[in-house]
Amino acid sequence: MKCILTGLGGRGLHWLKAMKARDDVEVAAFVEPFEGSITRAVEQHGVPRERIFPSLDEALSSTQADFVLDVTPPAVHHEVALKAFAAGLHVLGEKPLSDNFETAKMVAEAGARAGLKHMITQNYRFGAQPRTSRKVLGEGLIGAPGQCDVRFYMPWADFPDTPGTHYVTQPFMLINDMMVHHFDLMRYVLDQNPVTVQAITWNQPWGWHAGDACHAIVFEYASGLRSTHVCVGCAVGSQTSWNGDWRIEGPGGSLDWDQAGTWYSHLHRAELKVNRRAVEHLSVKPQEVAMVDEFFAAIREDREPECSARDNLESLRMVFGAIASARSHRKVELNSV
Ligand SMILES: NC(=O)c1ccc[n+]([C@@H]2O[C@H](COP(=O)([O-])OP(=O)(O)OC[C@H]3O[C@@H](n4cnc5c(N)ncnc54)[C@H](O)[C@@H]3O)[C@@H](O)[C@H]2O)c1
């Protein structure tokens, strides 16, 4: 398969390395308008300068390709996808699908109308903890979950060398750019979509984000389940992992994640008390390998990929619902977003 890689920023270079490690992909062309990113890609990562085009139009007119791997900033994703679809190319696009929900819906529809595969790289859900947790919850390890609490404390988007990036200048970027991973994880692990959201967001005086980087968010589900997300995105003390620390509570016990592992406990009124018994993780492929394998399989089998743009709208609904709630200081019905 031949691809055009758009965006040679930090994540684009990460993807370049992942694609070079495969023997079934050739990166036939690159698109990058910013000289600083071009120079770094050429001098430090061996990208041939003559294969880098300043626009996708120019790359498309001189390159035969099967798909576009889009690693541009969120505000650009729809432009790239629409141009790729118009040229008959599938799209593997970085999250978030868009920084605007109406645009996200429009672009997901455009891909479906064109009959092309459009997959969003929600890589977190391909990790061992989410895959294992979804499986053991589905097998009934703790019964039907009633509450899921996620805590996230990390110095998110701390890039002192590139102070003007969208991560630190745009409003609600932590929820838009990072929480889309955790909200997608909630949907995946709990295997249901929430129906309401209530969010309060704020900032710390020592933080480096223009947009709010701290929050407390509650989602309600039709089953009666509630999930909470509490976060400091400018944490300077102890840290969780990027997955966050999780506790899922059910009538038959709890499932916890932390950096050390995944744990099952059942202490209260249990015939056999279990305290933090390690849950053996499923063996999983590296995330980029798993995602590209899934994307290629969907093309080969002509089916919707996991994390299709259509499915991803439900994760984005949680993002934009939480932002709407934070702005309005009210609970938001997610089907109104
Ligand atoms: N899945 C993950 O874990 C993960 C991690 C980091 C970033 N990301 C995502 O990857 C994307 C890129 O992030 P980044 O950190 O590399 O951002 P970045 O700002 O470092 O790089 C983006 C690059 O895209 C270039 N660009 C801008 N407009 C373009 C256009 N029209 N065509 C081609 N290139 C263009 C910029 O000049 C820049 O070099 C974002 O959507 C981000 O959310 C995902």
The ligand as a Gaussian input file, in Angstrom:
#p B3LYP/6-31G(d) Opt

LIG

0 1
 N       -2.614000       9.532000      19.245000
 C       -1.724000      10.126000      20.010000
 O       -1.314000       9.613000      21.032000
 C       -1.208000      11.474000      19.575000
 C       -0.051000      12.026000      20.154000
 C        0.382000      13.268000      19.705000
 C       -0.333000      13.935000      18.707000
 N       -1.450000      13.371000      18.182000
 C       -2.237000      14.065000      17.148000
 O       -1.469000      14.187000      15.951000
 C       -1.798000      15.407000      15.271000
 C       -0.519000      16.224000      15.046000
 O        0.080000      16.451000      16.297000
 P        1.579000      16.999000      16.434000
 O        1.891000      16.948000      17.882000
 O        2.472000      16.284000      15.471000
 O        1.353000      18.524000      15.988000
 P        2.475000      19.541000      15.474000
 O        1.846000      20.883000      15.532000
 O        3.771000      19.264000      16.153000
 O        2.689000      19.108000      13.943000
 C        1.724000      19.283000      12.944000
 C        2.455000      19.506000      11.634000
 O        1.461000      19.623000      10.604000
 C        1.899000      20.673000       9.728000
 N        0.752000      21.192000       8.967000
 C       -0.085000      22.206000       9.268000
 N       -0.998000      22.379000       8.292000
 C       -0.734000      21.432000       7.353000
 C       -1.313000      21.077000       6.112000
 N       -2.385000      21.728000       5.622000
 N       -0.791000      20.027000       5.421000
 C        0.267000      19.355000       5.898000
 N        0.886000      19.658000       7.075000
 C        0.388000      20.668000       7.790000
 C        2.514000      21.689000      10.678000
 O        3.352000      22.618000       9.977000
 C        3.287000      20.787000      11.619000
 O        4.588000      20.520000      11.159000
 C       -2.841000      16.117000      16.156000
 O       -4.133000      15.840000      15.690000
 C       -2.626000      15.485000      17.523000
 O       -3.795000      15.459000      18.318000
 C       -1.882000      12.146000      18.582000

